[in-house]
């Protein structure tokens, strides 16, 4: 019989930014969390959908990835969000 096991547990001080995005069809609120745990990438969480992605600025430019990660149907909103997230992750 297989037993579940804790693989790791770490505690770290992180920095979180709360940013709002107003697209062509909707408003989205995000938490961008900076941590050393993701090797320079940031944890981006959408508060409305509760979906998250681990991204860097270059990955955020990928419109198809943004559509998939944040469950967006509208191409125009996805393009705008990708540009917005890329700018937020490069700062």
C-alpha positions in Angstrom: 0.0 0.0 0.0 1.3 3.5 -0.9 1.5 6.1 1.8 1.5 9.8 1.1 4.6 11.7 2.1 5.5 15.3 2.6 8.1 16.1 0.0 9.2 19.5 1.4 8.2 22.4 3.5 9.8 25.8 3.4 9.1 29.1 4.9 10.1 32.3 3.1 9.4 36.0 3.2 7.8 37.0 -0.1 6.8 40.2 -1.7 3.2 40.5 -3.1 1.8 43.2 -5.4 -1.9 43.6 -6.0 -2.7 45.0 -9.5 -5.9 45.6 -11.3 -6.4 45.2 -15.0 -9.3 46.7 -17.0 -9.5 44.9 -20.4 -11.9 45.4 -23.2 -14.6 43.2 -21.7 -13.7 42.6 -18.1 -11.9 43.7 -15.0 -9.4 41.3 -13.4 -7.5 41.6 -10.2 -4.1 39.9 -9.7 -1.7 39.1 -7.0 1.9 39.0 -8.2 4.1 37.2 -5.7 7.9 37.4 -5.9 9.9 34.5 -4.3 13.2 32.8 -4.8 11.3 29.5 -5.0 10.5 29.8 -8.7 14.0 30.7 -10.0 13.2 34.3 -10.9 9.7 33.7 -12.2 6.7 35.1 -10.3 3.5 33.5 -9.2 0.6 35.3 -10.8 -2.8 34.6 -9.3 -6.1 35.9 -10.7 -8.5 36.7 -7.8 -11.6 36.3 -9.9 -10.9 32.9 -11.4 -8.6 31.6 -8.7 -6.3 30.5 -11.5 -2.6 31.0 -11.3 0.6 30.6 -13.4 4.3 30.8 -12.7 5.6 33.3 -15.3 8.4 35.6 -16.3 8.0 38.6 -18.5 8.8 36.8 -21.8 6.3 34.0 -21.0 3.6 36.5 -20.2 3.9 37.8 -23.8 2.7 34.4 -25.1 -1.0 35.2 -25.8 -2.0 31.5 -26.2 -0.4 30.7 -22.9 -2.2 33.5 -21.2 -5.5 32.5 -22.7 -5.0 28.9 -21.4 -3.7 29.8 -18.0 -6.4 32.3 -17.2 -9.2 30.7 -19.1 -9.9 33.6 -21.5 -12.0 33.2 -24.6 -11.7 36.7 -26.0 -8.6 37.1 -28.2 -8.5 40.9 -27.8 -8.6 40.6 -24.0 -5.9 38.0 -24.0 -3.6 40.2 -26.1 -4.2 43.2 -23.8 -3.6 41.1 -20.7 -0.5 39.5 -22.1 1.0 43.0 -22.7 -0.1 44.2 -19.2 1.3 41.2 -17.4 4.6 41.3 -19.4 5.1 44.9 -18.3 4.2 44.2 -14.7 6.6 41.2 -14.6 9.5 43.1 -16.1 9.4 45.7 -13.3 
